[in-house]
C-alpha cells in the first residue's frame, strides 16, 4: 500500500467514524501489514507489536559453507513509515508499521601467507608447487574452514610441474571406497586417501585394499572433530586427535607422513603439532563440494575441470555420506585432467 493510499484510507475511516460514532475519539488508525487497524491514542510501537504479534524474523551468522554459526545473530526491525524507531515511540494517526526480517550473513574471510622454499612443499601445503613463492590461504575468520589456496611464485621461479593430485577424505567406507579404488586402478591412477582413525579401526580391510592398489594414505585425525573448529582445540586435544589417528593406521602397518585437518582448519599451532608427530599439513586448491547431496555427477565433474591447473590438489570424498555422484564423475574427471596434458600423481611426504 502506498503512502497516499494509506492517508486516503485513514481519512475516509476517520470521517466515517465521526459521522457514525462507531469509533472512540481516543483511538487512532494505523496501517499494519497493509491493513487499517485502530489502537488507543498514545500507543507505543512496542505495545502495538505485542497487540498485533509483530515479530520480525532474525538472520543467522553463517560459515563459509552455509552452516549456522550463530542463530538469530541479526534481529529484524520494526519500521514506522519506512524509518527505524525505538519501541517507546508513540504512534500517530496514519502511521504505517512494517516488518523487515534480519538478513543471513556469512562470516568474513581471513588470509594467511605461508612461504614455500625451492624444492620443498608448503606447510600447510595447498598445491604441488615446489618452486619458491607463497601459499595464500583463505579461510573463514570464525569457523576457520578452508575457502581456497593459491600459490604465488616468486619472480623468476620455474614453472609449476604439470601434475595434479586427487585426494579423498572421510573414509574408509565399506560401500564407496572399494568402488573408487577400482576406478583408479582401472584407469592407472594413484591417488591419496585421508582416512579417519575410528573408521580405520572398523574397516581395516578397506584400508588394506587402498594400500595394495598403490594409493598414498594420510591421517585425517581420529574423530574428525569440527565443533569447535579443529584449530581452536586445546593443544592437548589437537595432539591426541593426530596421535590416535596415526595409531589406528599403525595397526594396519602404515606410518602416516601427511595430515589433513578436518574442514581444512589449519593454523601455525596445528602445523607445529603435526610436525611434532612427523606429519605435514595438506590442504587443497580445488574443492567441488562433492559432499553436497544436491550436486549431480555432471556438476561435480564440471566444477573440478573448470578449476584444475598445474599443481592443483583436488578435494573429493569417499566417505561421509552417499558418494554416488563422486563415483559417477570420477572417470570423466580423470579423462578431462589428462586431456589437459596433466599427470595424476599421489602426494608424497
N, C-alpha and C positions, 0 to 999 in steps of 0.2 A: 504494500500500500504506500502511495506517495505521500509526501508531506501535505500537499494540497488536498488530497483525498481525506487524510486524517482530520485536517482542520474543518473540511466541509462536513464530514460525518459528525464531528464533535459539535459543530454549530447547530446542525439540524436536530441532534438529540437534545441539546440544551434548550432550543426553542420549544420542542415537543414537550419536554419536561415542565417548562414554565407554563405552557398552555394547559396541560392536563393535570398538573400537580402530582405526577407519578414519582418524581424523584425529589428527595430532600435537598434543600439548598446547601446542606452540609456535605454533599457528595460531589465529586468531580469526575468527569470522564477521562479515561486514559486508553491508550491502544496497547494491547498485549498480544503478540503473535498475529497481528493483522486484524484482531477483533476488538471492538469497543467494549470496555468494561468500566465499572464505576467503583470508586473507593472513597473512603472518608477523606475530607479535606485534611491536609496535614500528614497524610500517609507518607512514610519514607520508602525509598527504593528497597531497602532490606525487608520492610514489612510487606510490601507488595510481592516480593519474591516468595515470602512464606505463604501468603494468601493464595497465590496462583501456582505454587510449587515450581518456581522457576529455578532450575538447577543446570546451568551450562556445563557441558562435559569438559573434562580435563584432557590435556595431551600428555603423552608419555615421553620420557627420555629414552631413546633407542641406541643400541650399539651399532657398529658399522654394518652388521649383517641383518639389522632389523629386529633383533631381540630386545625385550624390555629391560632396561637397566633400572629405571625408577618410574613406577606407575604414578600417574597423576602429578607429574612434576610441574606441569604448566597449566594452571587453572584457567577455566573460561571466564568470560566477563559479562556483566550486565551493562548495557548502554542505554542512556536516556537521550533520545533524539540524535543518535549516532555518536554520542560522546560518552567516555567513561566517567562515571561519577561515584562518589562514596556512597555506601549503603545508607548513610544518615541523611542523604539529600532528600528534601521534601518534594513530592511530585506536584505538578501544576496541571490544570486542565488542558487536555490536548497532548500531553507528553506521550511519547511512544517508547515503550521498553522493548529492547531487542536483546536476544541471547546470542553470544558469539562463543563457540566452543574453543577450547585450547588446542593448539596445534601440536602434533607429534614432532619432535626434533631429534636429529641424530647427534651423537657426541661429536665433538671437534676432533680433528686429526693432529697427530704429533709425528714429527720427523726425527729420525736418528741417523747418524752417519757412522759407518764402520769402514776403516781403511783396509784395502786389500794390497798385499805386497806381491812383488813379482814371484811367480812360481808357487804361490800359496793361495788356497781358497779363503774367502772371508770367514769370519767367525763373530756373529752368525753369518751363515752362507745363504745368499738368496739367488745366486746364479753360478754357472760353472766357470766364470771368469777366473783366470789365474794371472792376469796382467795387472800392472799397477793401476790403482784407481780407488774409488769409494763406492760402497754399497749404501744406497739411500733407502732406508726402511721407513715405511709409512704405516702407522698403526692408530687404533682408537685411543684417544687421550685418557679415557677412563677404563674401558674394557681391556685395552692393550691387545685386542685382536688384530692380527696382521691384515692390512689392506693391500699393500703391494711392496715389492722391492725393485729397485732399478740400479743398474751398475753404470757409474760414470768413469770411463777410463781416463787415465792421466794423459796429458798432451804427449803425443809421440808413442804411446803404448801400442804394442802389437794388437792386431785384430783378435777378437774372441774366437775360439775354436768353434767350428760349425758342428756343434753337438748339442743334444737335448737329453735331459734326464726325465723319465717318467717315474713318479713316486706314488705310492698307495698308502693311505692311512687307515687306521681304526680297525684293522683285522687283528688276528686271522678270523675269517668267517668260514664255517664248515660248508656253507652253501655257495658263496660267491667267490671266495679266494681261489679255490681249485679251478673254477671256470676262467678266471682272469689269467692264472698261471698257464693254463692250457693254450689260451690265445697267444700269450707271449712266447711260449715255446714253439708253437706252430709257425709264428712269424719271425722267429730267431731274434727276439728282443730280450735283453737283460734289463730289468727294472729294479727299483729299490722299494722295499716294504718296511714301513714304520709300524711296529706291532705293539699292542697294549699288553702289559705283563700278565694280567689275570686271564686274558683270553689265550695267551701262550700256554698258561698252566692248564686251561680247559681243553685246548685243541693242539697239543704239541705235534700231532701227525701232520697238520696242515702246514706248520712252520717247516717241518722236515721236508715236505713236498716243495716248498718255496726254495729251500736251500739246495735240494737235489736238482732243481731246474736252473741253478746258477744265478739266482737272484741275490742281490745285496739285502741285508736285513739290519734295520736300525731300531733304536729304543724310542718308544712313544709314551714313556712313563708306565707306571703300574696300573693306576686307576683312571687316567685321563681326566684329572680334575680341571674344571673350568670356572667354578664359582667358589671363592673369588678367582680372578684371573691367575693363571699359573705363576706369573712373575711377581705376584703380590703375596704368595705364600711365605710364611716364615722360612728362614734359611734351612732349618732342620727338616721341615716337610718337603722342601724342594729336593734336598739331598736324599730323603727317604724314597720319594717317588722315582727318582733317577736310579737309585741303587736297587730298589726292589724290581723295577723293570729289567735292569741288567741281570739280576739274579734269576729271573724267570727264563731269560734267554740262555744264561749259563747252563741251566738244567737241560737244555736241548743242544748243548755243545757250541753255543755261539757267544763270542765276546763282542758286544756292540761298540763301535767307534763313532757312531753318529747318533745324535739325539734330535728329535723333532718335538718341541714343546706343544702341548695342546693349544689349538687355535693360533699357533704361531706366536704365543705370548712369550716374548723374549725380553731380556734386559742384561746389562752387564753382570748382575748378580746371577742370573740363570747361566750365562756363559761361564762364569767362574766356577759355579757348582758342577757344570758339565765337564769342564776341563779337569777339575779335581777327580772326576770319575773316569778320565781318559776318553772323553767324548767331545765331538764338535757339534755345535748347534746348526741345524739345517732348516731353512725356511723354504720359500718358493717364490717364483716370479710370475707364474701363470696359474690362476685359480678359476675354473669354470663353474664353481659352486655345484658340482655334480651330486652333492648330498641332498639338494633340493628335490622334493618329490614331484614338483610341478614341471621339471625340465624333461624334455624328450631327449632321446639319443642324438637326434639331429642337432638339437640346440647345444648339447654338451660338446659335440664334435666341432660345431661352428665356433663356439667360444674358445676352444683350445687353439684351433688353427688360425683364428684371427689374431691371436695374441702371441703365438710362439715365435721366438727369434733364436739366433745362435746364442748358446749359453743358457737357454731357459731351463728352469726346473719347474715341471708341471705337477700340480697337486691334483690327485684323484683319490678315490676311496674304494676299498674293497670290503669295508665293514661299516657298522653304524646304521644299518637300515637296508632297504631293498636297493641293490646296486644294478638292477637290470638295465637301466639306461646307460650306465657307465660301460657295462659289458658289451651292449649292442654298439656303442660308439667307438670302442677301443680299436677294432680293426681299421676303421676309417681314419682315426686319429694317427695311427702308426703309418698308414699309407700316405696320408697327407703330409706328415713331417718328412718322410723320405722323399716325397715328390719335390720338396724344397731343398733337396740335396743336403739334408741334415742327418747326422748319425745319431742313433739312440744308444745311450750309454748308462751304466749304473753309476751311482755315486760312489766315490772312493774315499777312504779315511784321509 
